[in-house]
Amino acid sequence: MHKVGLIVNPIAGMGGKVGLKGTDGPEIVELARKLGATAEAPFRALQALKELEILKDSIEIITCPGAMGESVANKCGFKVTIIGAEKEETSAEDTRQAASEMMKLQIELLLFAGGDGTARDIYSSIKNAMPVIGIPAGVKMHSSVFALNPKRAGELALLYLTGKVKGFREAEVMDIDEELFRKGIVSARLYGYLKIPFERRHVQNVKAATPPSEKYEQEAIAAEVVENMEQDCIYIVGPGTTTRQIMQLLGLDYSLLGVDVVSNGKLLAKDVSEKQLLEIIDDKRSKLIVTPIGGQGYILGRGNQQLSPRIIKKIGKDNIIVVSTKSKLHSLKGAPLLVDSGDGEVDEMLAGYIKVITGYKEYAVYPVSF
Amino acid sequence: MLENKKAKLRNFHQAKWDEPIIFELSTRGARGILVPEAEEEIRTEVGDGISRIPEHLRRKEPPALPELFQAQVLRHYLHLSQATLGADLNIEIGQGTCTMKYSPKINESFATSTKVTELHPFQTEDTVQGALEILYKTDLFLREISGLSRFVFQPGGGSHGAFTIASMIRAYHELRGESGKRDEIITTIFSHPSNAAAAAVNGFKVITLYPDKDGYPDVDALKKAVSDRTAGLMITNPEDHGLFNSKIAEFTRIVHEAGGLCSYDQANANGILGMTRALEGGFDFCFFNLHKTFSSPHGCGGPAVGAVGVRKEFEQYLPVPLVDFDGEKYFLNYDVKNTIGKVRMFYGVLPVVVRAYAWIMSLGEEGLKEVARIAVLNSNYLMRNVSKIRGASIPYDAPGKHRLEQVRYSWEKLAEDTGVTTEDVQCRMCDFGMHYWTSHHPWIIPEPFTLEPTESYSKDELDEYVAALKQVSEEAYTDPDKVKNAPYNSCIHKIDPLLLDDPEKWAITWRSYLKKHGKDIDA
């Protein structure tokens, strides 16, 4: 029997269709309802679960009461086990509690329907203790834990449960400050990484080379960066799993979500703020290493706000080293890499083509826009 | 454009023989031909035929080959041929970039004539004048077709041709004392990936340009890539999605100004024969795949030739030997000043050059141009018809925008709407007796497929292929599981790709299969 967890955030996505930018907080939910919003997430969860019907007799769904999963799971005829008590109004705390509970019950996989806020709540409870798949249902979708659509989420779950997909990757959990967002200011933070099953494209044609694993790509990039590091130059290493590999290759301690500073193979400072960075750089020769964060290809302005316009100006465009796996670039389907530094002038300066390190001795010239 | 109502789907079913591997058919002692014992008189004259071979040259053990009767061998390979799809069996337009065109069988008869097959590579030059003449004259033809000044036929394939050129680029910079400094080769993401690979194997860093929103390589991207580290540009045109970069002369100019050299991958020249030339495009090198454009069947590792051509000033780097003519006789010329050396034994894959020579001779200048015109016309006809199929799209398309000999299409919409992927379509197309290939990785274009109709197919045949694609699309929208569970009428069902992906399990020889799957090799 496969134990599969299901958490539906019933209010996720309600704000989108009525022009709100998210549904975090009870007063916003109330406003959304007044504007005529209906629950989207249960329907989307249902679409995903339908893909698992083939395994109906061998799946036990562990879920929350009512709209948080029970009603959807029952519709598909799965064996359902309910945890927690039913409530009229649910909140983020319910998601966090349910996720912790499911972790204790040692489920194989957690399916959740929601947006960035839901992903963040789940991350805060389980970190990377068990694999999850996000069913996209929210208004804000900066995190890359979500499948392309609910059907794909279900398909991936099926592949994972039947042993056809065995690998994992770490996917960014990002969320923005909703207060600022509703005022039109985007400020996304990187909160951490959830573990998701990774469907390496099945290659059937012998002429097509098997794509290397993400880890291998990251190691190749790290080797290229480290080999070309210059003496006495200060390297500011931005957050991300690709940049983490650089720190690991150097054998240094690092902060996955923060900005670290390295020079001559030694760690100068870990998880620095903008202010500290400015002090460290001063007038010294510095280079900045960044990687796209999240699914939309932001290299600046999402998840690495410490790298402020002042810092970018000080370092200069020519000293920005962008690193990205080829898979990440290709997932953008031709769309440019993005910057949103908070300063139009800086964004303008960064726009155009930029060299990206994509492997050992491999580079791409890729467009950057804002 | 009216739909061709005649184009109907075949009720195809492939032969299924459940054929064992030939090693499993082996019976100890079985022989194809039993040679009668020699007569007394002959034995007295030459002995037993074995003892005259020096002891140290004789095998101690018999070779580990399967032992079968002649009829069994014939049946075995006929069975296998019925369990495959290929250019002589079906409408072979689904393997875009590979130019799976019809190779006239008369050319085959020249290539397999004993005059070719019985030659020995160690024969003296004066006994192989005919073979050398064919090599020499095919070189003259390719000079005319490309505008470049000299060709060699030694590289045994397109990637080998690209590797030979990358080696010459390296030799050029080494001679100028710049080898340590100039270590970057620029290519584009829609150029054939062998260009990047050839550069990498030669120790260069590879810089890949991504296209602009219309699908073309961008001059601004190139300007960002060139520097005093640029060793060269290795590029395809038209690129693998079928778009011709009309700014190519500007590309080569920018690279030359930066001190680099330019190589034109013309592996697939089917759409441009007699229309554009490497010389006018500003290129220093080019290569043609004789096994694509020039009438040798293309597939599965050969026999093939990547014919490499150079401008005058780069002849000094060519691999040896060159074939020359002194006014009286043809000879092998090893006197090449700064040659990169040998890239293959002897002087090339002669049968492939013989086919190319015969093909060019039979068509002449006008005929070669006709090949290009029809190949391009067929491709654009196909494109407009595929564009009408539900779920199919043509990335970078615009009204009135034409492609050359091939197009990279996308089933992205189909996959989003129905969950049916390009790999599912591939399997279902087998049920209609059609070969269909997805595309090279990386898949920049989502759910891709590349069709290249060449000049070999009639309008009716193209319509039949489109009708099959249309049927699969309709099935995807009405009964996606039918497509996802295909094929039904093929000799085998789906192959689990995980097995092909697993180094512990995959086996490309019988010996490694036995080893990896724990079977006794002598059993």
Interface residues (C-beta under 8 A of the other chain):
Chain A: L148 N149 K151 R152 E155 K164 R200 R201 H202 V203 Q204 N205 V206 K207 A208 A209 T210 P211 K326 S327 L329 H330 K333 G334 G352 Y353 I354 K355 T358 K361 E362 Y363 A364 V365 Y366 P367
Chain B: E184 I189 P193 A196 A200 F204 K205 V206 I207 T208 L209 Y210 P211 D212 K213 D218 D220 A221 L222 K224 A225 E416 G419 E423 Q426 W437 T438 S439 H440 H441 P442 W443 I444 P446 I495 P497 L498 L500 D501
